[in-house]
Amino acid sequence: MLRVAVIGSGPSGVYTAQSLIEQQAVPDIEVYVLDRLPCPYGLVRYGVAPDHEKIKSLQNNVEAGAPGLGVEELREIFDAVVFCVGAATDRHLGIPGEELPGSHPATEFVAWYSAHPDAAAVRFTLAARSAVVIGVGNVAVDVVRMLARGAAELAATDMPQGPLGALADSRVEDVWMVGRRGPSQAKFTTKELRELGSLPDTEVCVRPEELALDPAYRDPGELPAVARRNVAVLRGWAEQTAAGPADAGPAARARRRIHLRFFLRPAEVLGDASGVRAVRFERTAPDGRGGVTGTGEFEDIQGQLVLRSVGYRGTPQPGLPFDEATGTVPHLAGRVLRDGAPLPGVYVAGWIKRGPTGVIGTNRPCAKETASSLLADAPMLAERHTADDPVAALARAGQRPVPWPGWLAIEAAEAAWGHGLGRGTVKLPDWAGLLAAAQANG
Ligand code: NAP
């Protein structure tokens, strides 16, 4: 019998567990999916924006527990351990003013509106009139969209009352999303980009002359399909902007404006201890090799809220090797490598394996590769574990696993709470509330 622990119940953990079972390569296999939180699904619950309900419906049965044990301890209990722990922190810009009040990593804003229990103390009041989002990936698009959405649309989501109230009272009128390279090099995907154009009472503004600085915008022939589609959407908006309502008078203007800007590299966040007031960008120009060079010209974009959306980063895992340059665990087809040699019984999948790229579905082939490596190693791994009952062994090791019925109780409590508020399910936003709900019925 092969007993496997999958650490982390986000998309990569769930796909790994599924692949281990579905491949049917080992007749007797037990897979335990363990999570640090009392709730499963990782970024599906705490990263996918609340207004993307269809993507969230991927949620399915997994068992949630609470590891936090070292590799060696886990290997006493399980024959193999797969780390699917994602990329838990954000990248830094390394520019002056980055840490001023009012300048936040976008991941903090996401954790706040997603009700991540580790962000229970985080508050955004959204008194800003103008918000600057640095970066042009899908997380940037998510936070821009959440800043532009109205309360009526968000009330239908599972967002807790705090963020819902703050977004309802938001005074934000202008949201700037700023890329350091050209429109053909933006990282967002087309469906997500296009959605910005369908937000009620919101105008998308692009500058045709700025887009045209990108040679691939003028001649998109050689571009990859996604970039070509993105460019086509931006071109459509540029044409609207050119014919736009500028002379139609203020009454014809939308309540909110999303400005997409390119070829602007962040140089400094301006402000003081009372808050940010602008971001200073250096204008860039294409260098002909896919990068950009500075031009020495600067532009300040006013904003009282700055969200830095420049990517996630993996964090070192106790007992595992770590590559600081990439923020990932070195591996070969999912087998963790220490000094170039496989660490027996230890595997990785998802963002901690390949870095924070790709959409949720990208995790499926990534997880399958890792599961296949593990299953190929099965003859060397099976029956190594000494504990009879892994959940009891976890408890003996000082863990307090919340078992599956505990999670179902949390779901029930969230449904009841939302019902009481006259809404659908509403997430419990803090550890105490989640654990109390799990214990009440779990
Ligand atoms: P991302 O796709 O890597 O985008 C990061 C952005 O930050 C890029 O525009 C990048 O520009 C920019 N950037 C990086 N360093 C910078 C710097 N020093 N100064 C200025 N800009 C900088 O990361 P993400 O948006 O965090 O998304 C992570 C992954 O999750 C992606 O694979 C994304 O597709 C996925 N995701 C998907 C969805 C969805 O499917 N709806 C939603 C959210 C996230 P350069 O290209 O110039 O480096």
Residues whose N, C-alpha, C, O or C-beta is under 5 A from the ligand:
A	BS01	NAP	L93 G135 V136 G137 N138 V139 A140 R180 R181 Q185 K187 E192 S309 V310 G311 Y312 P356 T357 G358 V359
